[in-house]
Structures are given as structure tokens and as C-alpha cells.
Amino acid sequence: MKSNLDEYLTTKELADHLKISEATLESWRAKSTPSNFIGIPYIKFGRTIRYKKTDILEYERRNAYGIAD
């Protein structure tokens, strides 16, 4: 049985997946405010950052160009 933790990526895993730097993800988090969110939603578990796979897929869908829904 899969754990719910299998549904999350670390900052490094997401950066590798998107082929961007970890610093870019950190910058998006630092620049985001509740009224002006930048990038992909994330969850903090103490000092640990995780990205939910469903949020990643939604972000990719919203930012895809030239693909019919």
C-alpha cells in the first residue's frame, strides 16, 4: 500500500523534474504572498518543504501552451 508521502516531491525532486534550479523554486516561495502567489503551491512540515504531485500537474496544465484540453 502506498503512503501519502509518495504523493509529494522535495524541492530537489521538483527542480529536477522541471529542469530548473532549486534556487528558482526558493525564489518563487520567497516572492509569493497570499494575494499574489508565484509558482507551485507547497506545504511546510516544520522546516521541510514538499510539493503535492496533484498541484504540480495542475500547474503544468495551466501553463501548457498549444495543447488542447
Buried (B, 14 or more C-beta within 10 A) or exposed (E): EEEEEEEBBEBEBBBEEBEEEBEEBBEBBEEBEEEEEEBBEBEEEEEEBBBBBEBBEEBEEEEEEEEEE
